[in-house]
Amino acid sequence: MAKRLTKISNKSYNIYRNRLLNNRPFIFTMGIVIIIFAAVIILYSQVAGLDREILKQKAEIEELNKTKTTLVGDIKAVKSSAQIAEEAMYKLGMVYPSEDQIVYIDSGEEKKVGDINYNVFLSPIVSVLRSFTRD
C-alpha cells in the first residue's frame, strides 16, 4: 500500500512538474512583469523625491526674491552723500560756510571736577545735610 501511495504521489508530482515545465513562457512573462512593475515603482519614488526637491527650491527662490525686493527698496531709500548735499543746497537753501563762519572747538579733555556736588551717590546726602544746616 505504501508503494502504491508513493507511485501515486510520484505520478501526481510528475504531472505537476510537466504542467509547470509546459508553462515556461507564462512563468517567464510573469517574471518580466514583476521586474517591470518593481522598476516602475522605484522610478516613481525617485520622481516623487525630485518633485519634492523642486518644490523646496521654488519656495527658496520665492523667499530669496522677497529678500531681494526688500534690499532693493532699502538701497533706493538710501541716498548718496552727494544727492543729500544737492538737495540740501537747492531745496532747503543751505550753503557751505565761509572762512569767517567756521568755528573751531577744542576737543581736549576737561579736568574732572572733584566737587562733592557732582557725585551722583553723595549728592542726595549732601542736599539733606544742607537742608538741616540752613536753618
PyRosetta script that sets phi, psi and omega in degrees:
from pyrosetta import init, pose_from_sequence

init()
pose = pose_from_sequence("MAKRLTKISNKSYNIYRNRLLNNRPFIFTMGIVIIIFAAVIILYSQVAGLDREILKQKAEIEELNKTKTTLVGDIKAVKSSAQIAEEAMYKLGMVYPSEDQIVYIDSGEEKKVGDINYNVFLSPIVSVLRSFTRD")
pose.set_psi(1, -36.5)
pose.set_omega(1, -179.8)
pose.set_phi(2, -66.6)
pose.set_psi(2, -35.9)
pose.set_omega(2, 177.9)
pose.set_phi(3, -66.5)
pose.set_psi(3, -36.7)
pose.set_omega(3, -178.1)
pose.set_phi(4, -66.9)
pose.set_psi(4, -39.5)
pose.set_omega(4, 179.0)
pose.set_phi(5, -66.5)
pose.set_psi(5, -38.8)
pose.set_omega(5, 179.0)
pose.set_phi(6, -68.9)
pose.set_psi(6, -34.5)
pose.set_omega(6, 177.3)
pose.set_phi(7, -67.2)
pose.set_psi(7, -39.1)
pose.set_omega(7, -179.1)
pose.set_phi(8, -69.1)
pose.set_psi(8, -44.1)
pose.set_omega(8, -179.4)
pose.set_phi(9, -68.0)
pose.set_psi(9, -36.9)
pose.set_omega(9, 175.4)
pose.set_phi(10, -65.8)
pose.set_psi(10, -38.2)
pose.set_omega(10, -179.5)
pose.set_phi(11, -66.4)
pose.set_psi(11, -44.6)
pose.set_omega(11, -179.7)
pose.set_phi(12, -68.0)
pose.set_psi(12, -35.6)
pose.set_omega(12, 176.9)
pose.set_phi(13, -63.8)
pose.set_psi(13, -43.0)
pose.set_omega(13, 179.3)
pose.set_phi(14, -64.4)
pose.set_psi(14, -39.4)
pose.set_omega(14, 179.1)
pose.set_phi(15, -65.1)
pose.set_psi(15, -44.9)
pose.set_omega(15, 179.3)
pose.set_phi(16, -62.6)
pose.set_psi(16, -41.8)
pose.set_omega(16, 179.4)
pose.set_phi(17, -65.1)
pose.set_psi(17, -40.0)
pose.set_omega(17, 178.4)
pose.set_phi(18, -65.5)
pose.set_psi(18, -40.7)
pose.set_omega(18, 178.2)
pose.set_phi(19, -63.6)
pose.set_psi(19, -42.1)
pose.set_omega(19, -179.4)
pose.set_phi(20, -64.3)
pose.set_psi(20, -42.2)
pose.set_omega(20, 179.6)
pose.set_phi(21, -68.6)
pose.set_psi(21, -30.8)
pose.set_omega(21, 178.1)
pose.set_phi(22, -73.5)
pose.set_psi(22, -21.6)
pose.set_omega(22, -179.6)
pose.set_phi(23, -97.1)
pose.set_psi(23, 27.1)
pose.set_omega(23, 179.8)
pose.set_phi(24, -58.0)
pose.set_psi(24, -42.3)
pose.set_omega(24, 178.4)
pose.set_phi(25, -61.7)
pose.set_psi(25, -37.1)
pose.set_omega(25, 178.8)
pose.set_phi(26, -65.8)
pose.set_psi(26, -44.7)
pose.set_omega(26, 179.2)
pose.set_phi(27, -64.6)
pose.set_psi(27, -42.3)
pose.set_omega(27, 177.6)
pose.set_phi(28, -61.1)
pose.set_psi(28, -43.5)
pose.set_omega(28, 179.2)
pose.set_phi(29, -64.3)
pose.set_psi(29, -43.1)
pose.set_omega(29, 179.4)
pose.set_phi(30, -64.3)
pose.set_psi(30, -38.8)
pose.set_omega(30, 176.9)
pose.set_phi(31, -61.7)
pose.set_psi(31, -43.9)
pose.set_omega(31, 178.8)
pose.set_phi(32, -64.3)
pose.set_psi(32, -41.7)
pose.set_omega(32, 179.8)
pose.set_phi(33, -62.7)
pose.set_psi(33, -43.7)
pose.set_omega(33, -179.8)
pose.set_phi(34, -64.7)
pose.set_psi(34, -41.2)
pose.set_omega(34, 178.6)
pose.set_phi(35, -64.3)
pose.set_psi(35, -43.5)
pose.set_omega(35, 179.1)
pose.set_phi(36, -64.5)
pose.set_psi(36, -41.5)
pose.set_omega(36, 179.2)
pose.set_phi(37, -61.8)
pose.set_psi(37, -43.8)
pose.set_omega(37, 178.2)
pose.set_phi(38, -63.9)
pose.set_psi(38, -40.7)
pose.set_omega(38, 179.0)
pose.set_phi(39, -64.2)
pose.set_psi(39, -40.9)
pose.set_omega(39, 179.5)
pose.set_phi(40, -64.2)
pose.set_psi(40, -41.7)
pose.set_omega(40, 179.4)
pose.set_phi(41, -64.1)
pose.set_psi(41, -43.1)
pose.set_omega(41, 179.1)
pose.set_phi(42, -63.5)
pose.set_psi(42, -45.4)
pose.set_omega(42, 179.2)
pose.set_phi(43, -64.8)
pose.set_psi(43, -38.2)
pose.set_omega(43, 178.6)
pose.set_phi(44, -63.8)
pose.set_psi(44, -40.4)
pose.set_omega(44, 178.8)
pose.set_phi(45, -65.6)
pose.set_psi(45, -37.1)
pose.set_omega(45, 177.0)
pose.set_phi(46, -66.5)
pose.set_psi(46, -40.0)
pose.set_omega(46, 178.3)
pose.set_phi(47, -65.1)
pose.set_psi(47, -40.3)
pose.set_omega(47, 178.2)
pose.set_phi(48, -63.7)
pose.set_psi(48, -40.1)
pose.set_omega(48, 176.8)
pose.set_phi(49, -63.2)
pose.set_psi(49, -42.3)
pose.set_omega(49, 177.8)
pose.set_phi(50, -65.0)
pose.set_psi(50, -36.1)
pose.set_omega(50, 178.3)
pose.set_phi(51, -64.0)
pose.set_psi(51, -41.7)
pose.set_omega(51, 176.9)
pose.set_phi(52, -63.2)
pose.set_psi(52, -40.3)
pose.set_omega(52, 178.0)
pose.set_phi(53, -63.4)
pose.set_psi(53, -40.5)
pose.set_omega(53, 178.8)
pose.set_phi(54, -62.8)
pose.set_psi(54, -42.1)
pose.set_omega(54, 178.9)
pose.set_phi(55, -64.3)
pose.set_psi(55, -39.0)
pose.set_omega(55, 176.4)
pose.set_phi(56, -62.4)
pose.set_psi(56, -43.9)
pose.set_omega(56, -179.6)
pose.set_phi(57, -64.3)
pose.set_psi(57, -39.2)
pose.set_omega(57, 178.6)
pose.set_phi(58, -64.1)
pose.set_psi(58, -42.3)
pose.set_omega(58, 178.7)
pose.set_phi(59, -63.8)
pose.set_psi(59, -39.8)
pose.set_omega(59, 178.6)
pose.set_phi(60, -66.8)
pose.set_psi(60, -38.8)
pose.set_omega(60, 177.6)
pose.set_phi(61, -63.9)
pose.set_psi(61, -42.2)
pose.set_omega(61, 178.4)
pose.set_phi(62, -62.4)
pose.set_psi(62, -42.3)
pose.set_omega(62, 179.1)
pose.set_phi(63, -64.0)
pose.set_psi(63, -41.8)
pose.set_omega(63, 178.5)
pose.set_phi(64, -66.6)
pose.set_psi(64, -36.1)
pose.set_omega(64, 177.0)
pose.set_phi(65, -65.1)
pose.set_psi(65, -38.5)
pose.set_omega(65, 176.9)
pose.set_phi(66, -64.1)
pose.set_psi(66, -43.0)
pose.set_omega(66, 178.6)
pose.set_phi(67, -63.0)
pose.set_psi(67, -41.3)
pose.set_omega(67, 179.3)
pose.set_phi(68, -62.4)
pose.set_psi(68, -43.6)
pose.set_omega(68, -179.8)
pose.set_phi(69, -61.9)
pose.set_psi(69, -41.7)
pose.set_omega(69, 178.6)
pose.set_phi(70, -63.7)
pose.set_psi(70, -44.2)
pose.set_omega(70, -179.1)
pose.set_phi(71, -67.2)
pose.set_psi(71, -38.0)
pose.set_omega(71, 178.1)
pose.set_phi(72, -64.3)
pose.set_psi(72, -40.0)
pose.set_omega(72, 176.6)
pose.set_phi(73, -63.4)
pose.set_psi(73, -40.4)
pose.set_omega(73, 177.4)
pose.set_phi(74, -63.8)
pose.set_psi(74, -39.8)
pose.set_omega(74, 179.9)
pose.set_phi(75, -65.8)
pose.set_psi(75, -39.8)
pose.set_omega(75, 179.5)
pose.set_phi(76, -67.5)
pose.set_psi(76, -30.6)
pose.set_omega(76, -179.6)
pose.set_phi(77, -73.8)
pose.set_psi(77, -31.8)
pose.set_omega(77, 179.1)
pose.set_phi(78, -81.8)
pose.set_psi(78, 128.9)
pose.set_omega(78, -179.2)
pose.set_phi(79, -111.0)
pose.set_psi(79, 155.5)
pose.set_omega(79, 178.5)
pose.set_phi(80, -73.3)
pose.set_psi(80, 161.0)
pose.set_omega(80, -179.1)
pose.set_phi(81, -64.5)
pose.set_psi(81, -30.1)
pose.set_omega(81, 178.5)
pose.set_phi(82, -67.2)
pose.set_psi(82, -40.0)
pose.set_omega(82, 178.2)
pose.set_phi(83, -67.1)
pose.set_psi(83, -38.3)
pose.set_omega(83, 179.0)
pose.set_phi(84, -64.7)
pose.set_psi(84, -43.6)
pose.set_omega(84, 178.9)
pose.set_phi(85, -63.6)
pose.set_psi(85, -40.7)
pose.set_omega(85, 179.5)
pose.set_phi(86, -63.7)
pose.set_psi(86, -44.8)
pose.set_omega(86, 179.2)
pose.set_phi(87, -66.3)
pose.set_psi(87, -37.4)
pose.set_omega(87, 178.7)
pose.set_phi(88, -64.5)
pose.set_psi(88, -37.8)
pose.set_omega(88, -178.6)
pose.set_phi(89, -72.9)
pose.set_psi(89, -46.6)
pose.set_omega(89, -171.5)
pose.set_phi(90, -90.2)
pose.set_psi(90, -38.3)
pose.set_omega(90, -177.2)
pose.set_phi(91, -87.0)
pose.set_psi(91, -36.6)
pose.set_omega(91, -176.2)
pose.set_phi(92, -102.3)
pose.set_psi(92, -8.1)
pose.set_omega(92, 176.2)
pose.set_phi(93, 76.5)
pose.set_psi(93, 20.8)
pose.set_omega(93, 179.3)
pose.set_phi(94, -82.9)
pose.set_psi(94, 146.1)
pose.set_omega(94, 178.0)
pose.set_phi(95, -131.5)
pose.set_psi(95, 160.7)
pose.set_omega(95, 176.7)
pose.set_phi(96, -70.2)
pose.set_psi(96, 144.0)
pose.set_omega(96, -179.6)
pose.set_phi(97, -71.8)
pose.set_psi(97, 149.7)
pose.set_omega(97, 176.6)
pose.set_phi(98, -83.7)
pose.set_psi(98, 174.3)
pose.set_omega(98, -176.7)
pose.set_phi(99, -62.0)
pose.set_psi(99, -35.6)
pose.set_omega(99, -178.8)
pose.set_phi(100, -76.9)
pose.set_psi(100, -12.7)
pose.set_omega(100, 179.1)
pose.set_phi(101, -91.8)
pose.set_psi(101, -13.2)
pose.set_omega(101, -176.2)
pose.set_phi(102, -77.6)
pose.set_psi(102, 129.5)
pose.set_omega(102, 179.6)
pose.set_phi(103, -120.7)
pose.set_psi(103, 130.8)
pose.set_omega(103, 178.7)
pose.set_phi(104, -97.8)
pose.set_psi(104, 138.6)
pose.set_omega(104, -179.1)
pose.set_phi(105, -113.9)
pose.set_psi(105, 131.9)
pose.set_omega(105, 178.3)
pose.set_phi(106, -75.3)
pose.set_psi(106, 122.7)
pose.set_omega(106, -178.3)
pose.set_phi(107, -102.1)
pose.set_psi(107, 19.7)
pose.set_omega(107, 177.8)
pose.set_phi(108, -66.4)
pose.set_psi(108, 152.4)
pose.set_omega(108, -178.1)
pose.set_phi(109, -74.1)
pose.set_psi(109, 139.8)
pose.set_omega(109, 177.5)
pose.set_phi(110, -83.1)
pose.set_psi(110, 152.5)
pose.set_omega(110, 176.4)
pose.set_phi(111, -72.6)
pose.set_psi(111, 140.0)
pose.set_omega(111, 179.1)
pose.set_phi(112, -73.5)
pose.set_psi(112, 134.8)
pose.set_omega(112, -179.7)
pose.set_phi(113, -85.7)
pose.set_psi(113, 128.8)
pose.set_omega(113, -178.0)
pose.set_phi(114, -93.1)
pose.set_psi(114, 16.7)
pose.set_omega(114, -178.2)
pose.set_phi(115, -67.7)
pose.set_psi(115, 145.5)
pose.set_omega(115, -179.4)
pose.set_phi(116, -70.3)
pose.set_psi(116, -22.8)
pose.set_omega(116, -179.0)
pose.set_phi(117, -69.9)
pose.set_psi(117, -23.4)
pose.set_omega(117, -179.2)
pose.set_phi(118, -90.2)
pose.set_psi(118, -2.8)
pose.set_omega(118, 178.9)
pose.set_phi(119, -80.7)
pose.set_psi(119, 124.0)
pose.set_omega(119, -175.0)
pose.set_phi(120, -67.3)
pose.set_psi(120, -35.2)
pose.set_omega(120, -174.9)
pose.set_phi(121, -81.5)
pose.set_psi(121, -35.7)
pose.set_omega(121, -176.5)
pose.set_phi(122, -90.0)
pose.set_psi(122, -16.6)
pose.set_omega(122, -176.4)
pose.set_phi(123, -57.8)
pose.set_psi(123, -44.7)
pose.set_omega(123, 178.8)
pose.set_phi(124, -64.9)
pose.set_psi(124, -36.5)
pose.set_omega(124, -179.6)
pose.set_phi(125, -67.6)
pose.set_psi(125, -42.7)
pose.set_omega(125, 179.9)
pose.set_phi(126, -63.4)
pose.set_psi(126, -41.4)
pose.set_omega(126, -179.3)
pose.set_phi(127, -65.1)
pose.set_psi(127, -35.7)
pose.set_omega(127, 177.3)
pose.set_phi(128, -68.1)
pose.set_psi(128, -43.2)
pose.set_omega(128, 179.1)
pose.set_phi(129, -63.8)
pose.set_psi(129, -38.2)
pose.set_omega(129, 178.9)
pose.set_phi(130, -67.8)
pose.set_psi(130, -32.8)
pose.set_omega(130, 178.6)
pose.set_phi(131, -65.8)
pose.set_psi(131, -29.4)
pose.set_omega(131, 177.6)
pose.set_phi(132, -77.1)
pose.set_psi(132, -32.8)
pose.set_omega(132, -175.2)
pose.set_phi(133, -85.5)
pose.set_psi(133, -14.7)
pose.set_omega(133, -178.4)
pose.set_phi(134, -70.9)
pose.set_psi(134, -33.8)
pose.set_omega(134, -178.0)
pose.set_phi(135, -73.7)
pose.dump_pdb("model.pdb")
